[in-house]
Amino acid sequence: MKMWAGRFAVETDALVNDFNSSIPFDCRLYPYDIQGSLAHSQMLCDQGILSKEDKDAIHGGLNELLEEMNAGKIAFTPQYEDIHMCVEELLTKKIGDAGKRLHTGRSRNDQVALDMRLYTRDQIGIIHEKVRRFLKVLVDLSKNNLETIMPGYTHLQRAQPITFAHVMMAYANMLKRDVIRLENTYDLMNESPLGCGALATTTYPIDRNATAQMLAFKQPCDNSLDGVSDRDYCVELASDLSILMMHLSRLSEEVIAWCSWEFKFIELSDAFATGSSIMPQKKNPDICELVRGKTGRVYGDLNTLLVMLKGIPLAYNKDMQEDKEALFDAIDTVNMCLDVLVPMFQTMRLYKGNMLKAAQQGFLNATDCADYLTKKGLPFRDAYKISGSMVAWCIENKKTLNELTLEQFQSFHPLFEADVYEAIDLLQCVQARQVHGGPGKASVQKQIQAIEQFLESREADA
C-alpha cells in the first residue's frame, strides 16, 4: 500500500506505478536519505517531539539499513515509489511503529531537496579533487617542456613559436577557472532545505538551525517555498560541468590532431589507444574522440534542466523528478572522462623533434624578423611589408629565413646585420617573450608557480 493511499479508493494502475517511480535512478541517494533522517530524528528528539526510545530505535534501524544497502543486500525494486518511501517502509518493517514517527515535521519535498543537495555537495568535492589532479599533471608536463619548441596556431595555420609548456599552461588556467566555478556553486548551494516541509514548514517546534549544523550546511534556506523548489544548484553545476567538458573537449581535439601522421607531435600509450578491425597500422585516439562526443551529452543534460524548470510555478511539481537523471548523467560522464584523461596524459610520449621541425618550416619567426627591423628604427608597417616579401621569396626559393645569407638579408634592407640570426633563432624568439603570460621560459615558470600556489591553497582548505 502506498504511504499516501488514504485519500484514494482505487489502486494505482501498474503502468502509472512504473511511470511515476524514480527508484531505478534515485536509489543512489540512499546514503544521503539515511543521513538526513538521522539528523531529522535527532532534532525531533532534542525538541521533545520524539521520545528517546523511538529515536534510538530509528537510529539503530537506519544504521542497519545503511549497512545492508552498502552490502548490496537490498533490492531497489519498482514496488517502492522512490528511495524515500523505500527507506521508510523498510525501517518500519524493521522497528515497527517508531518508524512511522520518523516523517513527523517534514515532507518528501524537503526530504528530496535535502538528499539532492547532500549528494551534489559530495560530487562537487569529488570532481573538484579530480580536476586538481589533472592540473598537477599539466604542471608536471609544463615543467619538463619549458624549452620544447612547437608552432603556435591561429586559424589552424602556423603563427608564432611557443613551447609545449606554454600550451599546457593555457589549459591549466582553464581548469583553474573550473575549480573556482565548482567552489562558487558549492558555496551558493550549501544551505539546508530540511524543515521547509511541503512548502510552508510545519506547526511542530522544529529547529532548522540544528539540522543544518548537523549536516554541515552554512544555514537553513531562508524561504520555505524557495527551499523545496530551488534547483538552481543543479543547473549551475551542470553549467560548470559543461564548461569543464568544453575545455576537455578542446584539449582532446588538440591531442587528436597531434597524434595524426600530419602532425605526429605526440603518441598515446598503447594502454590508452585502440586499433582498427581491418587496418592493422591504425592507432586511434578513441578516448579523446569520446570525450569530445560526450561533451555534447553533458550540454544536453544542462539543457534538460533549464527546459524542465523554465515553466514550473511554486512550489514542488513532479516535473522536478527529471532533475536527477540529467544531473546524475552529467556527473557520471565528467567523472569518467577525468578518470581516463589523467593517466592518458601521464603516459603519452612527446616527439619534440617533430614539434621543432614544424616550427622551423612555418616561418614562425617572420614577426620577430619584422620586430628586429622595428627595433633598428624602421616603422613597424614598413618592417612588416619587408618581412612578408622575404617570406614570399623564401617560399619561392624553398628556403627558411634562417638559411638566408647576410647579403641576402641586406638585399631586402640595409639595416640587417649579423645579429639578425640570433634575433630570429626560434628558441631566442620564444625566450625573448618575457611579457607577463608569454611563452618565454621565465614567464612560463611564473605561470607554473601561480598554479602551484593555487593548488597548495586548495590542499590547505581540503
C-alpha positions as CSV (number, residue, x, y, z in Angstrom):
1,M,0.0,0.0,0.0
2,K,1.2,3.5,-0.9
3,M,2.1,5.8,2.0
4,W,-0.4,8.3,0.6
5,A,-3.2,5.8,-0.1
6,G,-5.7,7.0,2.4
7,R,-7.1,9.6,0.0
8,F,-7.6,7.1,-2.8
9,A,-10.3,4.5,-3.3
10,V,-8.8,2.7,-6.3
11,E,-5.4,1.2,-6.6
12,T,-2.8,2.9,-8.8
13,D,-2.6,1.4,-12.2
14,A,0.5,-0.7,-12.7
15,L,1.5,1.5,-15.7
16,V,1.3,4.6,-13.6
17,N,3.4,2.9,-10.9
18,D,6.2,2.3,-13.4
19,F,5.8,5.7,-14.9
20,N,5.8,7.5,-11.6
21,S,8.5,5.6,-9.9
22,S,12.0,7.1,-9.6
23,I,13.6,4.2,-7.6
24,P,15.6,2.9,-10.6
25,F,17.7,6.0,-10.6
26,D,17.3,7.8,-7.2
27,C,18.4,4.7,-5.4
28,R,21.9,6.1,-5.4
29,L,20.6,8.7,-2.9
30,Y,20.1,6.2,-0.1
31,P,23.2,7.2,2.0
32,Y,22.0,10.8,1.9
33,D,18.4,9.9,2.7
34,I,19.6,8.0,5.7
35,Q,22.0,10.8,6.7
36,G,19.1,13.3,6.6
37,S,16.8,11.0,8.5
38,L,19.3,10.6,11.3
39,A,19.7,14.3,11.7
40,H,15.9,14.9,11.5
41,S,15.1,12.3,14.1
42,Q,17.9,13.6,16.4
43,M,16.4,17.1,16.2
44,L,12.9,15.8,16.8
45,C,14.2,14.1,20.0
46,D,16.1,17.2,21.1
47,Q,12.9,19.3,20.7
48,G,10.8,16.9,22.7
49,I,8.7,15.9,19.7
50,L,10.1,12.3,19.5
51,S,10.9,10.1,22.5
52,K,14.4,9.0,23.1
53,E,13.3,5.4,22.8
54,D,11.8,6.0,19.4
55,K,14.9,8.0,18.3
56,D,17.2,5.2,19.4
57,A,15.1,2.6,17.6
58,I,15.1,4.8,14.4
59,H,18.9,5.3,14.6
60,G,19.5,1.7,15.1
61,G,17.2,0.7,12.3
62,L,18.6,3.3,9.9
63,N,22.2,2.3,10.6
64,E,21.3,-1.4,10.0
65,L,19.6,-0.4,6.7
66,L,22.7,1.5,5.6
67,E,24.9,-1.5,6.3
68,E,22.6,-3.7,4.3
69,M,22.3,-1.3,1.4
70,N,26.1,-0.8,1.3
71,A,26.5,-4.6,1.2
72,G,24.0,-4.9,-1.7
73,K,21.6,-7.0,0.4
74,I,18.6,-4.8,-0.5
75,A,17.0,-4.8,-4.0
76,F,15.6,-1.4,-5.0
77,T,12.6,-2.8,-6.8
78,P,9.8,-0.8,-8.5
79,Q,7.4,-1.7,-5.7
80,Y,8.9,1.3,-3.9
81,E,7.9,4.7,-5.4
82,D,11.2,6.3,-4.6
83,I,14.2,5.9,-2.3
84,H,12.5,7.9,0.5
85,M,9.5,5.6,0.6
86,C,11.8,2.6,0.3
87,V,13.8,3.6,3.4
88,E,10.7,4.5,5.4
89,E,8.9,1.2,4.6
90,L,12.0,-0.9,5.3
91,L,12.6,0.9,8.5
92,T,9.0,0.5,9.7
93,K,9.2,-3.3,8.9
94,K,12.4,-3.5,10.9
95,I,11.4,-1.5,14.0
96,G,7.6,-1.1,13.9
97,D,5.6,2.0,14.9
98,A,8.7,4.1,15.7
99,G,9.5,4.0,12.0
100,K,6.1,5.7,11.3
101,R,7.1,8.6,13.5
102,L,10.3,9.5,11.5
103,H,8.4,11.6,9.0
104,T,6.9,13.9,11.7
105,G,7.5,17.6,10.7
106,R,8.9,17.0,7.2
107,S,7.6,16.3,3.7
108,R,9.1,14.3,0.8
109,N,9.5,17.7,-0.8
110,D,12.1,18.9,1.6
111,Q,13.5,15.4,2.0
112,V,14.3,15.0,-1.7
113,A,15.6,18.6,-1.8
114,L,17.9,17.7,1.1
115,D,19.1,14.4,-0.4
116,M,19.9,16.1,-3.7
117,R,21.9,18.9,-2.0
118,L,23.9,16.4,0.1
119,Y,24.6,14.2,-3.0
120,T,25.5,17.2,-5.2
121,R,27.7,18.7,-2.5
122,D,29.7,15.4,-2.2
123,Q,30.0,15.1,-6.0
124,I,31.3,18.7,-6.3
125,G,34.1,17.7,-3.9
126,I,35.0,14.6,-5.8
127,I,35.1,16.4,-9.2
128,H,37.0,19.3,-7.6
129,E,39.7,16.9,-6.5
130,K,39.9,15.2,-9.9
131,V,40.3,18.5,-11.7
132,R,43.1,19.5,-9.3
133,R,44.8,16.1,-10.0
134,F,44.6,16.8,-13.7
135,L,46.1,20.3,-13.1
136,K,49.0,18.7,-11.4
137,V,49.7,16.5,-14.4
138,L,49.6,19.6,-16.7
139,V,52.0,21.3,-14.3
140,D,54.4,18.4,-14.5
141,L,54.3,18.3,-18.3
142,S,55.0,22.0,-18.3
143,K,58.0,21.8,-16.0
144,N,59.5,19.1,-18.3
145,N,58.9,21.0,-21.5
146,L,59.9,24.6,-20.9
147,E,62.2,24.6,-24.0
148,T,60.2,22.2,-26.1
149,I,59.6,24.5,-29.2
150,M,56.4,23.9,-31.2
151,P,54.3,26.0,-33.5
152,G,51.5,28.2,-32.1
153,Y,48.5,28.3,-34.3
154,T,45.8,30.8,-35.3
155,H,43.1,29.7,-37.8
156,L,45.0,26.3,-37.7
157,Q,47.8,28.0,-39.5
158,R,51.3,28.1,-38.0
159,A,51.7,31.5,-36.5
160,Q,54.4,32.1,-33.9
161,P,56.8,29.8,-32.0
162,I,55.8,28.8,-28.5
163,T,56.6,25.9,-26.2
164,F,54.6,22.8,-25.2
165,A,54.8,24.1,-21.6
166,H,53.0,27.3,-22.7
167,V,50.2,25.3,-24.3
168,M,49.8,23.1,-21.2
169,M,49.6,26.2,-19.0
170,A,46.9,27.6,-21.2
171,Y,44.7,24.6,-20.4
172,A,45.8,24.7,-16.8
173,N,44.4,28.2,-16.5
174,M,41.1,26.9,-18.0
175,L,41.0,24.2,-15.4
176,K,41.8,26.7,-12.6
177,R,38.7,28.6,-13.5
178,D,36.7,25.3,-13.5
179,V,37.9,24.7,-9.9
180,I,36.8,28.2,-8.9
181,R,33.4,27.7,-10.6
182,L,32.8,24.5,-8.6
183,E,33.7,26.2,-5.4
184,N,31.3,29.0,-6.1
185,T,28.5,26.6,-6.8
186,Y,29.3,24.7,-3.6
187,D,29.2,27.9,-1.6
188,L,25.9,29.1,-3.1
189,M,24.1,25.8,-2.7
190,N,25.3,25.0,0.8
191,E,22.0,25.8,2.6
192,S,19.7,23.3,4.2
193,P,16.1,22.8,2.9
194,L,15.2,20.4,5.7
195,G,12.3,21.7,7.6
196,C,10.7,23.6,4.7
197,G,8.1,20.9,4.6
198,A,5.9,20.5,1.6
199,L,6.1,24.3,1.0
200,A,5.1,26.1,4.3
201,T,7.2,24.5,7.0
202,T,5.3,22.8,9.9
203,T,3.4,23.6,13.1
204,Y,5.8,21.4,15.1
205,P,8.5,23.4,17.0
206,I,11.4,22.1,14.9
207,D,14.9,23.5,14.9
208,R,16.1,24.0,11.4
209,N,19.4,25.6,12.5
210,A,20.2,22.4,14.4
211,T,19.7,20.1,11.5
212,A,21.6,22.5,9.2
213,Q,24.5,22.4,11.6
214,M,24.4,18.6,12.0
215,L,24.5,18.2,8.2
216,A,27.4,20.8,7.8
217,F,25.3,23.4,6.0
218,K,26.1,27.1,6.4
219,Q,22.5,27.8,7.4
220,P,18.9,26.8,6.6
221,C,17.3,28.1,3.4
222,D,15.6,31.5,4.2
223,N,12.3,30.8,2.4
224,S,10.5,27.5,2.6
225,L,8.9,27.9,-0.9
226,D,12.3,28.5,-2.4
227,G,13.9,25.8,-0.3
228,V,11.7,23.0,-1.8
229,S,11.6,24.3,-5.3
230,D,15.1,25.5,-5.9
231,R,17.2,23.5,-8.3
232,D,19.5,26.4,-9.3
233,Y,22.4,24.4,-7.9
234,C,21.6,21.6,-10.3
235,V,21.6,24.0,-13.3
236,E,24.7,25.7,-12.0
237,L,26.7,22.5,-11.5
238,A,25.5,21.3,-15.0
239,S,26.8,24.6,-16.4
240,D,30.1,24.2,-14.6
241,L,30.4,20.7,-15.9
242,S,29.5,21.8,-19.4
243,I,32.3,24.4,-19.4
244,L,34.7,21.9,-17.9
245,M,33.8,19.4,-20.7
246,M,34.2,22.2,-23.3
247,H,37.8,22.6,-22.0
248,L,38.4,18.9,-22.0
249,S,37.0,18.6,-25.5
250,R,39.2,21.4,-26.9
251,L,42.2,19.7,-25.3
252,S,41.1,16.4,-26.7
253,E,40.8,17.9,-30.2
254,E,44.4,19.1,-29.9
255,V,45.6,15.6,-29.0
256,I,43.6,14.1,-31.9
257,A,45.4,16.4,-34.3
258,W,48.8,16.0,-32.7
259,C,48.5,12.2,-32.9
260,S,47.9,12.2,-36.6
261,W,50.8,11.5,-39.1
262,E,50.2,15.0,-40.4
263,F,51.4,16.4,-37.1
264,K,53.0,13.5,-35.1
265,F,53.8,15.7,-32.2
266,I,52.7,13.0,-29.6
267,E,51.9,9.3,-29.4
268,L,49.5,7.9,-26.8
269,S,50.4,4.8,-24.8
270,D,49.1,1.6,-26.2
271,A,47.1,1.3,-23.0
272,F,45.1,4.4,-23.9
273,A,44.5,3.9,-27.6
274,T,42.6,1.5,-29.8
275,G,43.2,-0.2,-33.2
276,S,41.2,-0.9,-36.3
277,S,39.3,-4.1,-37.1
278,I,40.6,-4.0,-40.7
279,M,43.6,-1.7,-40.9
280,P,46.5,-3.1,-38.8
281,Q,48.5,0.1,-38.9
282,K,45.9,2.2,-37.1
283,K,46.3,3.6,-33.6
284,N,43.2,5.6,-32.8
285,P,42.8,8.3,-30.1
286,D,39.4,7.0,-29.2
287,I,39.5,8.3,-25.7
288,C,39.8,11.9,-26.9
289,E,37.1,11.3,-29.5
290,L,34.7,10.0,-26.8
291,V,35.5,13.0,-24.6
292,R,34.7,15.2,-27.5
293,G,31.4,13.3,-28.1
294,K,30.4,13.1,-24.5
295,T,30.7,16.9,-24.2
296,G,27.5,17.2,-26.3
297,R,25.9,14.8,-23.9
298,V,26.6,17.0,-20.9
299,Y,25.4,20.0,-22.8
300,G,22.1,18.1,-23.3
301,D,21.9,17.4,-19.6
302,L,22.2,21.2,-18.9
303,N,19.5,22.0,-21.5
304,T,17.2,19.3,-20.0
305,L,17.4,21.0,-16.6
306,L,16.9,24.5,-18.0
307,V,13.8,23.5,-20.1
308,M,12.4,21.4,-17.3
309,L,12.5,24.3,-14.8
310,K,11.5,27.2,-17.0
311,G,7.7,26.9,-16.7
312,I,7.3,25.5,-13.2
313,P,5.3,27.5,-10.7
314,L,6.0,27.4,-7.0
315,A,6.5,25.1,-5.2
316,Y,7.2,21.4,-5.9
317,N,6.0,19.9,-9.1
318,K,6.6,16.3,-10.3
319,D,8.5,17.7,-13.3
320,M,11.3,18.2,-10.9
321,Q,11.8,14.5,-10.6
322,E,13.6,14.9,-14.0
323,D,16.4,16.8,-12.3
324,K,18.1,13.6,-11.1
325,E,18.8,11.6,-14.3
326,A,20.1,14.7,-16.1
327,L,22.4,15.7,-13.2
328,F,23.5,12.2,-12.5
329,D,24.4,11.7,-16.1
330,A,26.4,14.9,-16.3
331,I,28.3,14.0,-13.1
332,D,28.9,10.4,-14.1
333,T,30.2,11.5,-17.6
334,V,32.6,14.1,-16.2
335,N,33.9,11.7,-13.6
336,M,34.5,9.0,-16.3
337,C,36.3,11.5,-18.6
338,L,38.6,12.8,-15.9
339,D,39.4,9.3,-14.6
340,V,40.7,8.3,-18.1
341,L,42.3,11.5,-19.2
342,V,44.7,11.9,-16.2
343,P,46.6,8.6,-16.8
344,M,46.5,9.1,-20.6
345,F,48.4,12.4,-20.2
346,Q,50.8,10.9,-17.7
347,T,51.8,8.2,-20.2
348,M,51.8,9.9,-23.6
349,R,55.1,10.3,-25.5
350,L,56.2,13.7,-27.0
351,Y,58.1,13.9,-30.3
352,K,60.0,17.0,-29.6
353,G,62.0,16.8,-32.8
354,N,58.8,16.9,-34.9
355,M,57.5,19.8,-33.0
356,L,60.7,21.8,-33.6
357,K,60.8,20.8,-37.3
358,A,57.2,22.0,-37.8
359,A,58.1,25.3,-36.1
360,Q,61.2,25.7,-38.3
361,Q,59.2,25.2,-41.5
362,G,56.4,27.6,-40.9
363,F,58.2,31.0,-41.0
364,L,57.1,31.4,-37.4
365,N,60.0,33.9,-36.8
366,A,58.6,36.3,-39.5
367,T,57.2,38.6,-36.8
368,D,60.5,38.6,-35.0
369,C,62.2,39.5,-38.2
370,A,59.9,42.5,-38.5
371,D,60.4,43.4,-34.9
372,Y,64.2,43.3,-35.5
373,L,63.9,46.0,-38.1
374,T,61.5,48.0,-36.0
375,K,64.0,48.0,-33.1
376,K,66.5,49.3,-35.6
377,G,64.3,52.3,-36.2
378,L,62.1,51.3,-39.2
379,P,58.3,51.9,-38.8
380,F,56.6,48.6,-38.0
381,R,54.3,48.6,-41.1
382,D,57.4,49.1,-43.3
383,A,59.2,46.3,-41.5
384,Y,56.1,44.1,-41.7
385,K,56.0,44.6,-45.5
386,I,59.7,43.8,-45.9
387,S,59.4,40.6,-43.7
388,G,56.4,39.5,-45.8
389,S,58.4,40.0,-49.0
390,M,61.2,37.9,-47.6
391,V,58.8,35.1,-46.7
392,A,57.4,35.1,-50.2
393,W,60.9,35.0,-51.7
394,C,61.9,32.1,-49.3
395,I,58.8,30.1,-50.3
396,E,59.6,30.5,-54.0
397,N,63.2,29.5,-53.4
398,K,62.5,26.8,-50.9
399,K,64.4,28.3,-48.1
400,T,63.8,29.3,-44.5
401,L,64.6,32.8,-43.1
402,N,67.4,31.2,-41.0
403,E,69.1,29.9,-44.2
404,L,69.5,33.3,-45.9
405,T,73.0,34.7,-46.1
406,L,73.7,38.1,-44.6
407,E,74.0,39.5,-48.2
408,Q,70.5,38.2,-49.0
409,F,69.1,39.8,-45.8
410,Q,70.7,43.1,-46.7
411,S,69.3,42.9,-50.2
412,F,65.9,43.4,-48.6
413,H,67.1,46.2,-46.3
414,P,70.5,47.5,-45.3
415,L,69.5,47.6,-41.6
416,F,70.0,43.9,-41.3
417,E,73.3,43.0,-39.6
418,A,74.9,39.7,-38.3
419,D,72.9,39.8,-35.1
420,V,69.7,39.1,-37.1
421,Y,70.5,35.3,-36.8
422,E,70.2,35.4,-33.0
423,A,67.1,37.5,-33.2
424,I,65.3,35.0,-35.4
425,D,66.5,31.9,-33.7
426,L,63.4,30.0,-32.7
427,L,64.4,29.4,-29.1
428,Q,65.5,33.0,-28.8
429,C,62.2,34.1,-30.3
430,V,60.4,32.3,-27.6
431,Q,62.7,33.2,-24.7
432,A,62.5,36.9,-25.7
433,R,58.8,36.9,-25.0
434,Q,59.1,37.5,-21.2
435,V,56.0,39.7,-21.1
436,H,53.6,38.5,-18.3
437,G,51.7,35.5,-19.7
438,G,54.1,34.9,-22.6
439,P,55.8,31.7,-23.7
440,G,59.3,32.7,-22.5
441,K,60.8,30.3,-20.0
442,A,60.9,32.7,-17.1
443,S,57.3,33.7,-17.9
444,V,56.0,30.2,-18.0
445,Q,57.8,29.3,-14.8
446,K,55.9,32.2,-13.1
447,Q,52.7,30.7,-14.6
448,I,53.5,27.3,-13.2
449,Q,54.3,28.8,-9.8
450,A,50.9,30.6,-9.8
451,I,49.1,27.4,-10.5
452,E,51.1,25.5,-7.9
453,Q,50.3,28.2,-5.3
454,F,46.6,27.9,-6.3
455,L,46.7,24.1,-5.8
456,E,48.5,24.5,-2.5
457,S,45.8,26.8,-1.2
458,R,43.2,24.3,-2.1
459,E,45.1,21.5,-0.4
460,A,45.2,23.5,2.8
461,D,41.4,24.1,2.6
462,A,40.6,20.4,1.9
